[in-house]
Amino acid sequence: MRRKRTLNGAFGSGKDLYVAAWQAVKVVDRSEETEEDGTIIQRERERFTNELTPVYASGETAILR
């Protein structure tokens, strides 16, 4: 049986205690180009990226992308 590893949960202890949540996030990159004849070309590219959000016992949060 293979054990599933996860980055979600509580880690550390005392003042170094934090809760972490890992998730996949969909991102849309947009760009725009102007051709020589004045035509404007708009492009969109969808992709997925990962995001880790730790919340520390002190109340401080961070978003790591």
CYANA upper distance limits for C-alpha pairs under 8 A (distance plus 0.5 A):
  7 LEU  CA     20 ALA  CA      7.19
  7 LEU  CA     21 ALA  CA      7.20
  7 LEU  CA     22 TRP  CA      6.54
  8 ASN  CA     19 VAL  CA      7.87
  8 ASN  CA     20 ALA  CA      5.61
  8 ASN  CA     21 ALA  CA      5.13
  8 ASN  CA     22 TRP  CA      6.40
  9 GLY  CA     19 VAL  CA      5.95
  9 GLY  CA     20 ALA  CA      5.95
  9 GLY  CA     21 ALA  CA      7.32
 10 ALA  CA     17 LEU  CA      7.65
 10 ALA  CA     18 TYR  CA      6.21
 10 ALA  CA     19 VAL  CA      4.80
 10 ALA  CA     20 ALA  CA      6.91
 11 PHE  CA     17 LEU  CA      6.28
 11 PHE  CA     18 TYR  CA      5.98
 11 PHE  CA     19 VAL  CA      6.72
 11 PHE  CA     20 ALA  CA      8.15
 12 GLY  CA     16 ASP  CA      5.90
 12 GLY  CA     17 LEU  CA      4.92
 12 GLY  CA     18 TYR  CA      6.90
 13 SER  CA     17 LEU  CA      4.80
 13 SER  CA     18 TYR  CA      8.30
 14 GLY  CA     57 ALA  CA      8.50
 15 LYS  CA     57 ALA  CA      6.89
 15 LYS  CA     58 SER  CA      7.78
 16 ASP  CA     56 TYR  CA      7.70
 16 ASP  CA     57 ALA  CA      7.67
 17 LEU  CA     56 TYR  CA      6.53
 17 LEU  CA     57 ALA  CA      6.08
 18 TYR  CA     54 PRO  CA      6.78
 18 TYR  CA     55 VAL  CA      5.87
 18 TYR  CA     56 TYR  CA      4.64
 18 TYR  CA     57 ALA  CA      6.23
 19 VAL  CA     54 PRO  CA      6.04
 19 VAL  CA     55 VAL  CA      5.73
 19 VAL  CA     56 TYR  CA      6.99
 20 ALA  CA     52 LEU  CA      7.33
 20 ALA  CA     53 THR  CA      6.08
 20 ALA  CA     54 PRO  CA      4.72
 20 ALA  CA     55 VAL  CA      6.85
 21 ALA  CA     52 LEU  CA      6.25
 21 ALA  CA     53 THR  CA      5.75
 21 ALA  CA     54 PRO  CA      6.96
 22 TRP  CA     50 ASN  CA      7.73
 22 TRP  CA     51 GLU  CA      6.30
 22 TRP  CA     52 LEU  CA      4.99
 22 TRP  CA     53 THR  CA      6.96
 23 GLN  CA     50 ASN  CA      6.34
 23 GLN  CA     51 GLU  CA      5.97
 23 GLN  CA     52 LEU  CA      7.09
 24 ALA  CA     48 PHE  CA      6.87
 24 ALA  CA     49 THR  CA      6.21
 24 ALA  CA     50 ASN  CA      5.07
 24 ALA  CA     51 GLU  CA      6.75
 25 VAL  CA     48 PHE  CA      6.00
 25 VAL  CA     49 THR  CA      5.86
 25 VAL  CA     50 ASN  CA      6.42
 25 VAL  CA     51 GLU  CA      7.25
 26 LYS  CA     46 GLU  CA      7.46
 26 LYS  CA     47 ARG  CA      6.32
 26 LYS  CA     48 PHE  CA      4.99
 26 LYS  CA     49 THR  CA      6.97
 27 VAL  CA     46 GLU  CA      6.27
 27 VAL  CA     47 ARG  CA      5.90
 27 VAL  CA     48 PHE  CA      6.38
 27 VAL  CA     49 THR  CA      7.57
 28 VAL  CA     44 GLU  CA      6.93
 28 VAL  CA     45 ARG  CA      6.06
 28 VAL  CA     46 GLU  CA      5.01
 28 VAL  CA     47 ARG  CA      6.97
 29 ASP  CA     44 GLU  CA      6.12
 29 ASP  CA     45 ARG  CA      5.61
 29 ASP  CA     46 GLU  CA      6.88
 29 ASP  CA     47 ARG  CA      8.47
 30 ARG  CA     42 GLN  CA      7.79
 30 ARG  CA     43 ARG  CA      6.20
 30 ARG  CA     44 GLU  CA      5.08
 30 ARG  CA     45 ARG  CA      7.04
 31 SER  CA     42 GLN  CA      6.36
 31 SER  CA     43 ARG  CA      5.79
 31 SER  CA     44 GLU  CA      7.12
 32 GLU  CA     40 ILE  CA      7.37
 32 GLU  CA     41 ILE  CA      6.11
 32 GLU  CA     42 GLN  CA      4.97
 32 GLU  CA     43 ARG  CA      6.77
 33 GLU  CA     40 ILE  CA      6.19
 33 GLU  CA     41 ILE  CA      5.61
 33 GLU  CA     42 GLN  CA      7.03
 34 THR  CA     38 GLY  CA      6.36
 34 THR  CA     39 THR  CA      6.14
 34 THR  CA     40 ILE  CA      4.98
 34 THR  CA     41 ILE  CA      6.71
 35 GLU  CA     39 THR  CA      5.64
 35 GLU  CA     40 ILE  CA      6.79
 35 GLU  CA     41 ILE  CA      7.99
 49 THR  CA     65 ARG  CA      7.91
 50 ASN  CA     65 ARG  CA      6.56
 51 GLU  CA     63 ILE  CA      7.24
 51 GLU  CA     64 LEU  CA      6.10
 51 GLU  CA     65 ARG  CA      5.16
 52 LEU  CA     63 ILE  CA      6.40
 52 LEU  CA     64 LEU  CA      5.57
 52 LEU  CA     65 ARG  CA      7.08
 53 THR  CA     61 THR  CA      7.59
 53 THR  CA     62 ALA  CA      6.21
 53 THR  CA     63 ILE  CA      5.15
 53 THR  CA     64 LEU  CA      6.74
 54 PRO  CA     61 THR  CA      6.32
 54 PRO  CA     62 ALA  CA      6.26
 54 PRO  CA     63 ILE  CA      7.46
 55 VAL  CA     59 GLY  CA      6.97
 55 VAL  CA     60 GLU  CA      6.49
 55 VAL  CA     61 THR  CA      5.02
 55 VAL  CA     62 ALA  CA      7.34
 56 TYR  CA     60 GLU  CA      5.86
 56 TYR  CA     61 THR  CA      6.73
